Amino acid sequence: MIPLELTSHGTRDQVSLLLRLAMSEALSGSGEAVPLCLDEPLLTADPRRGEMLLEFLYRLSETHQVVMTTADPNVAETVRHVAGDACAVVALDPAVEGVAVPAVVEATGRHVARVRVV
């Protein structure tokens, strides 16, 4: 064991995420699995640990619905690398100046339905 103050922000964030996942497992009990909605879960992770965490989340997606948002195109590319067509990746083009809603949506993966931006 090492003191918390000696760990990096990335390590703290990853431990926090794993604790939240464990809590969702405990709260769901023997019922239906709770969907996981994660916003920028890899923001402070180094590339090696980030890929390991994405592989873990991919394996977790066999039993849970996992929805993840990120503004980092490298994370989206790593998801495509780890999961291939087994996941859906929705990429929004950056907003055009003066337009609130992105004009183009790219959706890939075998489980993608028609995407409508509202």
Backbone as a ProteinNet text record, in pm:
[ID]
protein_1_A
[PRIMARY]
MIPLELTSHGTRDQVSLLLRLAMSEALSGSGEAVPLCLDEPLLTADPRRGEMLLEFLYRLSETHQVVMTTADPNVAETVRHVAGDACAVVALDPAVEGVAVPAVVEATGRHVARVRVV
[TERTIARY]
83.3	0	88	45.5	116.3	15.4	62	-30.5	-92.4	-217.7	-291.3	-220.4	-162.2	-98.3	26.6	76.4	192.6	153.1	25	-19.1	-50.1	-43.7	-72.6	-223.1	-260.4	-402.9	-465.4	-389.5	-440.3	-471.7	-381.9	-404.4	-526.1	-539.6	-655.4	-786	-784.5	-905.8	-943.6	-844.4	-873.7	-924.3	-866.7	-915.9	-1058.6	-1084.3	-1218.6	-1318.8	-1281.3	-1369.7	-1397.8	-1295.5	-1315.3	-1402.1	-1386.6	-1472.6	-1617.6	-1639.3	-1776	-1837.4	-1756.6	-1806	-1843.3	-1760.7	-1790.4	-1918.4	-1937.6	-2057.5	-2181.5	-2170.5	-2286.5	-2320.9	-2219.4	-2244.1	-2318.2	-2272.4	-2334.6	-2477.9	-2502.3	-2636	-2734	-2683.7	-2774.8	-2814.6	-2738.8	-2773.4	-2784.5	-2888	-2906.3	-2999.2	-3039.7	-3130.6	-3055.2	-3119.6	-3062.5	-2941.2	-2839.5	-2717.7	-2748.1	-2683.1	-2701.3	-2618.6	-2677.7	-2596.2	-2492.1	-2378	-2269.5	-2254	-2267.3	-2250.4	-2125.1	-2020.8	-1890.3	-1853	-1820.8	-1780.1	-1630	-1554.6	-1408.7	-1340.3	-1362.9	-1301.3	-1149.4	-1093.7	-949.6	-875.6	-938.8	-883.6	-742.9	-716	-585.8	-501.7	-547.5	-474.3	-363.8	-251.7	-147.4	-192.8	-133.5	-183.4	-188.2	-87.7	-84.5	-198.7	-213.4	-321	-457.6	-465.4	-590.7	-637.7	-545.2	-582.6	-624.3	-554.3	-591.8	-731.5	-762.1	-893.9	-1002.4	-972.5	-1069.8	-1093.3	-989.2	-1006.1	-1093.5	-1071.7	-1154.2	-1300.5	-1324.3	-1460.8	-1525.8	-1446.1	-1499.2	-1544.7	-1463	-1502.8	-1626.6	-1632.4	-1747.1	-1874.1	-1859.4	-1975.9	-2047.2	-1986.6	-2055.1	-2173.9	-2167.6	-2273.7	-2343.8	-2285.6	-2340.5	-2344.4	-2439.2	-2438.2	-2341.8	-2243.3	-2142.9	-2152.4	-2176.6	-2181.4	-2070.3	-1984.3	-1870.7	-1861.8	-1835.6	-1815.1	-1671.2	-1619.1	-1483.9	-1470.7	-1385.2	-1352.7	-1219.6	-1155	-1023.2	-1037.1	-1001.2	-1013	-924.3	-815.6	-728.5	-799.8	-882.2	-958.4	-1058.5	-1126.9	-1222.6	-1152.4	-1034.4	-958.9	-915.7	-877.8	-839.5	-959.8	-1078.4	-1200.5	-1222.9	-1207.4	-1223.4	-1122.2	-999.3	-892.8	-924.7	-968.4	-994.7	-1118.9	-1227.8	-1356.5	-1392.2	-1327.7	-1362.6	-1506	-1578	-1717.7	-1814.6	-1763.9	-1851.1	-1907.5	-1867.6	-1921.6	-1966.3	-2041.3	-2084.7	-2009	-1949.4	-1879.3	-1952.3	-1996.7	-2064.9	-1972.2	-1929.6	-1838.4	-1912	-1910.6	-1972.5	-1863.5	-1885.2	-1790.5	-1792.6	-1680.4	-1681.5	-1788.2	-1849.9	-1956.3	-1902.4	-1977.9	-1943.5	-1972.7	-1889.5	-1907.9	-2048.3	-2116.9	-2251.5	-2360.3	-2323.7	-2422.6	-2411.2	-2522.2	-2519.1	-2509.4	-2568.1	-2570.2	-2474.8	-2389.6	-2299.2	-2377.7	-2322	-2390.7	-2374	-2265.2	-2236.7	-2216.3	-2275.2	-2256.5	-2203.3	-2096.2	-2041.4	-2064.6	-2131.5	-2157	-2102.3	-2022.8	-1965.2	-1991.4	-1984.4	-2005.7	-2129.5	-2133.6	-2245.1	-2374.3	-2368.4	-2489.1	-2543.8	-2501.6	-2543.5	-2679	-2767.7	-2895.9	-2884.7	-2987.9	-2988.5	-2970.6	-2883.6	-2853.7	-2921	-2991.3	-3058.5	-3013	-2955.2	-2909.7	-3024.7	-3056.4	-3164.5	-3109.3
-117.7	0	124.4	222.1	350.1	460.5	568.1	677.6	736.7	777.4	832.7	953.2	1038.3	1159.8	1130.6	1007.2	971.8	916.6	896.8	844.3	959.3	929.9	1031.3	1053.5	1163.4	1190.8	1080.4	1030.1	922.5	797.8	761.3	643.3	664.2	781.1	810.4	802	858.5	855.8	713.9	631.4	493.7	411.5	431.1	361.7	407.8	536.8	590	526.6	514.1	452.1	307.1	233.6	93.4	80.9	172.4	170.8	200.2	294.6	323.8	203.4	132.6	12.3	-94	-110.5	-208.4	-168.8	-38.5	7.6	-18.4	1.4	-24.6	-173.1	-258.8	-402.7	-434.9	-374.8	-401.5	-349.4	-232.7	-174	-247.6	-306.7	-378	-512.6	-562.4	-688.8	-801.8	-880.8	-993.6	-958.3	-830.9	-787.1	-757	-681.1	-643	-552	-570.9	-489.8	-343.3	-255.6	-111.8	-63.8	16	69.9	166.5	171.4	258.6	373.1	494.6	614.7	685.7	683.6	736.2	854.6	966.1	1086.6	1106.3	1094.6	1112.1	1027.5	895.4	813.5	800.8	836.1	820.8	953.4	1058.6	1192.9	1204.2	1139.7	1151.9	1025.4	928	801.6	813.3	748.6	741.1	641.7	645.4	560.8	411.3	357.7	213.6	175.9	250.1	221.1	249.4	351.6	382.5	267.5	209.1	95.7	-23.6	-46.7	-157.4	-134.5	-9.6	21.7	4.5	43.1	23.1	-125.3	-206.1	-351	-406.4	-356	-397.3	-358.5	-234.2	-188.4	-267.9	-304.4	-385.8	-521.9	-584.3	-713.4	-695.6	-584.6	-555.4	-536.4	-490	-464.1	-593.2	-707.9	-834.4	-853.2	-791.6	-808.4	-677.5	-563.5	-431.9	-345.8	-255.2	-155.8	-46.4	-17.1	83.9	195.3	317	435.1	527.5	566.7	649.5	768.4	886.6	1004.7	1050.7	1106.6	1161.5	1265.6	1361.7	1461	1428.6	1323.1	1284.2	1182.3	1219.6	1124.8	1001.8	1013.4	897.2	790.7	833.3	737.5	665.1	739.1	675.7	575.5	609.5	518.3	393.9	410.9	296.2	205.9	265.4	185.5	103.1	165.8	91.5	-21.2	3.8	-97.8	-213.8	-181.5	-283.7	-364.8	-298.4	-366.3	-398.8	-336	-360.3	-321.5	-405.8	-378	-418.5	-467.8	-513.2	-397.8	-275.4	-160.6	-56.2	39.8	149.7	275.4	341.4	467.4	575	678.3	790.1	910.3	963.6	1078	1199.1	1307.3	1432.4	1523.7	1581.8	1680.2	1802.1	1872.9	1996	2090.9	2163.6	2255.9	2363.3	2390.1	2495.3	2628.2	2726.2	2854.9	2908.2	2941.9	2996.5	2890.7	2760.6	2653	2574.6	2561.2	2495.7	2344	2284	2138.6	2097.7	1997.3	1951.1	1906.9	1934.8	1905	1758.9	1694.7	1559.5	1466.4	1348.7	1246.3	1122.3	1066.3	941.8	833.5	725.3	614.7	487.1	413.4	289.1	177.2	54.9	-62.6	-136.7	-264.7	-346.5	-324.3	-262.7	-240.4	-99.5	-28.8	110.8	116.5	190.4	218.9	356.5	400.4	532.1	637.8	732.1	835.9	964.6	1025.8	1152.6	1253.8	1362.2	1466	1559.8	1581.8	1672	1794.2
0	0	0	-79.7	-79.6	-48.7	9.6	41.9	-84.6	-75.3	-188.5	-249.2	-166.1	-216.3	-301.5	-297.6	-379.4	-516.9	-539.9	-669.5	-766	-893.7	-995.7	-1006.7	-1072.1	-1095.4	-1179.9	-1278.3	-1363	-1283	-1192.8	-1108.6	-1019.8	-960.6	-874.6	-953.7	-1075.5	-1157.9	-1195.8	-1228.7	-1268.5	-1151.2	-1032.9	-913.9	-883.2	-896.2	-873.3	-969.7	-1097.5	-1196.1	-1158.9	-1120.6	-1083.9	-958.9	-864.6	-746	-782.6	-876.1	-921	-991.9	-1071.4	-1138.4	-1035.9	-933.3	-828.2	-754.4	-730.2	-662	-747.4	-877.6	-964	-963.7	-955.7	-946.2	-816.5	-707.1	-577.3	-574	-631.7	-629.1	-719.5	-827.6	-917.3	-858.8	-761.3	-695.2	-795	-781.9	-872.5	-987.9	-994.7	-1101.3	-1229.5	-1313.8	-1442	-1422.1	-1504.5	-1494.4	-1523.6	-1450.4	-1465.2	-1585	-1675	-1785.1	-1729.5	-1794.8	-1750.5	-1849.3	-1802.3	-1883.5	-1835.2	-1915.8	-1875	-1962.6	-1899.4	-1971.5	-1952.6	-2059.5	-2058.2	-1950.8	-1949.7	-1844.7	-1857.3	-1972.7	-1993.6	-1997.5	-1950.9	-1962.6	-1904.3	-1792.1	-1727.8	-1738.5	-1817	-1830	-1935	-1907.2	-2009	-2116.3	-2236.2	-2346.6	-2314.5	-2247.7	-2217.5	-2123	-2014.5	-1919.6	-1981.3	-2065.7	-2132.7	-2219.5	-2295.1	-2380	-2294.9	-2184.2	-2095	-2037.1	-2000.9	-1946.2	-2052.5	-2177	-2285.4	-2311	-2302.3	-2317.8	-2205.4	-2083.6	-1969.9	-1992.6	-2035.7	-2061.5	-2174.6	-2275.1	-2385.2	-2332.7	-2248.2	-2189.7	-2101.1	-2029.2	-1944.3	-2027.3	-2150	-2235.5	-2277.5	-2249.6	-2277.4	-2183.5	-2064.5	-1965.7	-1928.9	-1968	-1935.5	-2061.6	-2064.5	-2170.9	-2127.3	-2212.3	-2180.1	-2284.3	-2236.8	-2322.8	-2275.2	-2367.6	-2331.2	-2425.5	-2370.2	-2453.8	-2439.2	-2547.7	-2544.6	-2654.2	-2630.4	-2732.9	-2797.8	-2751.5	-2801.6	-2915.1	-3038.2	-3149.8	-3133.1	-3057	-3033.8	-2950.2	-2855.7	-2775	-2864.5	-2950.8	-3042.4	-3133.9	-3181	-3267.2	-3189.8	-3063.5	-2981.1	-2956.9	-2937	-2921.8	-3047.9	-3163.1	-3289.8	-3299.7	-3254.2	-3258.3	-3163.6	-3042.5	-2941.1	-2975.3	-3014.1	-3030.7	-3174.9	-3270.6	-3410.3	-3437.9	-3510.5	-3544.5	-3434.3	-3322	-3214.5	-3132.1	-3163.4	-3091.1	-3192.3	-3144.8	-3230.1	-3189.7	-3286.3	-3262.7	-3341.8	-3272	-3336.4	-3325.8	-3440.5	-3442.9	-3497.3	-3421.3	-3463.5	-3515.9	-3631.5	-3683	-3592.7	-3583.9	-3504.4	-3557.4	-3467.7	-3506.9	-3601.2	-3704	-3798.1	-3729	-3752.3	-3686	-3710.8	-3603.5	-3613.8	-3617.5	-3623.9	-3627.6	-3498.1	-3426.1	-3295.3	-3306	-3409.1	-3423.5	-3534.3	-3509.8	-3615.6	-3739.1	-3854.8	-3979.8	-4021.3	-3980.7	-4027.4	-3908.7	-3916.2	-3813.9	-3883.1	-3828.9	-3882.6	-3778.6	-3816.8	-3724.8	-3786.6	-3710.1	-3759.2	-3659.6	-3707	-3622.8	-3667.7	-3639	-3689.1	-3612.2	-3495.1	-3415.4	-3429.1	-3531.4	-3547.6	-3617.2	-3556.7	-3620.5	-3683.9	-3748.9	-3809.8	-3700.7	-3724.5	-3625.6	-3666	-3571.2	-3598.4	-3492.9	-3536.5	-3445.4	-3418.5	-3290.9	-3254.9	-3184
[MASK]
++++++++++++++++++++++++++++++++++++++++++++++++++++++++++++++++++++++++++++++++++++++++++++++++++++++++++++++++++++++

